[in-house]
Amino acid sequence: MSIETEVASVLRSDPSHRINFKVDNIAVNKNQMESVALAIEAGDIAVETEGVGGALGAAYSSYVSRRWTTGEKKLIGKISLAGPKTIKTPIGRAAIFHESVHALMDVQAIKVTMHNDEVVAYLADALYLTATKTHFGTTSEEDKAIFAAAMAVVNTHKLLERPGVALTWKQCDALRDAIKANSKYRG
């Protein structure tokens, strides 16, 4: 099985199909994530195991505004995995799901600020980890603050128990503030 097929399968298998919420006009659900899986399978989103550094299991690079040379295949973006084993762990699969939410913004041509993009991705990540009963194992206090804020939104609004909950950006203010306070997301 190719790495592209494996990554697409993360978006199609449990618990991905149980993640179903909306923030403002951005929906994360089975149908939306299928559009990302199809883009991966079509080769419109590259998948590589080149490593991403640090504690990250995966990263997404948008190519939407990239300049292309003649003859070069135009891609939507690229998902980079820390290594081929990323797909084997619940935390790695949650990271893939998180980064695929970023890819969703490009696939669906959704314009969103970087911080709001992260709000949606961290909510999806927290839901994935909750559904798999996996604890995010970070040592960074900044990262813990983001996940605590994401889990507070998930638990307050019962996002896993009530599919299709529609949130406002205001309901995500504490999560956005935690993201903005993180040194990785400043500037």
CORWO-V456378 format. One record per residue. N is the residue number from 0. NEAR is the number of other C-alpha atoms within 10 Angstrom. D_LAST is the distance of its C-alpha to the last C-alpha in Angstrom with 2 decimals. Layout:
N | NEAR | D_LAST
N | NEAR | D_LAST
This chain:
0 | 5 | 39.54
1 | 9 | 36.62
2 | 16 | 33.09
3 | 19 | 32.18
4 | 14 | 35.00
5 | 17 | 33.93
6 | 22 | 30.34
7 | 24 | 31.78
8 | 15 | 34.21
9 | 20 | 31.48
10 | 27 | 30.56
11 | 16 | 34.26
12 | 11 | 35.54
13 | 13 | 35.55
14 | 16 | 33.46
15 | 23 | 31.34
16 | 17 | 33.92
17 | 19 | 33.75
18 | 23 | 30.08
19 | 22 | 30.32
20 | 23 | 28.01
21 | 17 | 26.20
22 | 19 | 23.15
23 | 11 | 23.77
24 | 11 | 24.77
25 | 19 | 23.46
26 | 20 | 26.29
27 | 21 | 26.26
28 | 20 | 29.89
29 | 16 | 32.51
30 | 14 | 32.85
31 | 18 | 29.17
32 | 25 | 28.72
33 | 18 | 31.96
34 | 17 | 30.40
35 | 24 | 27.84
36 | 26 | 30.77
37 | 16 | 32.75
38 | 21 | 30.01
39 | 25 | 29.88
40 | 18 | 33.68
41 | 11 | 33.88
42 | 17 | 31.69
43 | 18 | 29.05
44 | 27 | 26.48
45 | 19 | 27.05
46 | 22 | 27.24
47 | 17 | 27.21
48 | 15 | 27.77
49 | 13 | 26.13
50 | 16 | 24.18
51 | 17 | 20.51
52 | 11 | 20.32
53 | 7 | 19.68
54 | 11 | 20.90
55 | 15 | 19.73
56 | 23 | 22.79
57 | 27 | 21.34
58 | 19 | 18.43
59 | 21 | 18.26
60 | 15 | 17.44
61 | 16 | 17.79
62 | 16 | 20.09
63 | 13 | 20.48
64 | 8 | 19.26
65 | 11 | 20.68
66 | 9 | 23.56
67 | 11 | 26.72
68 | 8 | 29.75
69 | 7 | 33.23
70 | 6 | 34.63
71 | 8 | 31.41
72 | 10 | 31.03
73 | 16 | 28.24
74 | 17 | 26.28
75 | 21 | 24.00
76 | 24 | 22.00
77 | 21 | 22.59
78 | 24 | 22.68
79 | 21 | 22.80
80 | 27 | 24.65
81 | 20 | 24.80
82 | 15 | 28.49
83 | 14 | 31.50
84 | 12 | 32.01
85 | 21 | 28.75
86 | 22 | 30.80
87 | 10 | 33.44
88 | 12 | 31.64
89 | 17 | 30.56
90 | 21 | 27.12
91 | 20 | 26.82
92 | 23 | 28.02
93 | 30 | 25.61
94 | 26 | 22.73
95 | 25 | 24.37
96 | 24 | 24.66
97 | 25 | 20.98
98 | 25 | 20.00
99 | 29 | 22.81
100 | 28 | 21.32
101 | 23 | 18.32
102 | 28 | 21.13
103 | 25 | 22.91
104 | 17 | 20.36
105 | 18 | 21.24
106 | 21 | 24.93
107 | 12 | 25.33
108 | 10 | 23.15
109 | 13 | 21.21
110 | 11 | 18.36
111 | 12 | 15.74
112 | 9 | 12.08
113 | 11 | 10.07
114 | 17 | 10.32
115 | 18 | 13.95
116 | 18 | 14.66
117 | 22 | 13.86
118 | 25 | 16.05
119 | 25 | 18.89
120 | 23 | 18.62
121 | 26 | 18.67
122 | 28 | 21.58
123 | 28 | 23.37
124 | 26 | 22.80
125 | 29 | 24.16
126 | 28 | 27.07
127 | 26 | 27.89
128 | 20 | 27.99
129 | 18 | 30.04
130 | 15 | 32.43
131 | 14 | 33.06
132 | 10 | 33.37
133 | 14 | 30.86
134 | 12 | 28.82
135 | 16 | 25.33
136 | 10 | 25.91
137 | 11 | 22.78
138 | 9 | 22.88
139 | 10 | 19.29
140 | 10 | 19.25
141 | 17 | 15.67
142 | 19 | 16.96
143 | 16 | 20.16
144 | 18 | 18.51
145 | 25 | 16.98
146 | 22 | 20.42
147 | 16 | 22.28
148 | 24 | 20.52
149 | 27 | 21.13
150 | 22 | 24.70
151 | 17 | 25.25
152 | 21 | 24.61
153 | 19 | 26.79
154 | 15 | 29.54
155 | 10 | 29.55
156 | 15 | 29.93
157 | 14 | 32.00
158 | 23 | 30.10
159 | 19 | 32.19
160 | 13 | 35.47
161 | 12 | 34.96
162 | 14 | 33.93
163 | 16 | 32.37
164 | 15 | 30.78
165 | 16 | 28.65
166 | 18 | 25.75
167 | 11 | 23.89
168 | 16 | 20.17
169 | 11 | 21.35
170 | 13 | 23.02
171 | 19 | 19.76
172 | 15 | 17.92
173 | 19 | 18.32
174 | 28 | 16.99
175 | 23 | 13.85
176 | 15 | 13.46
177 | 21 | 14.09
178 | 25 | 11.49
179 | 18 | 8.76
180 | 15 | 10.47
181 | 17 | 10.42
182 | 10 | 8.80
183 | 10 | 8.79
184 | 12 | 6.56
185 | 9 | 3.76
186 | 5 | 0.00
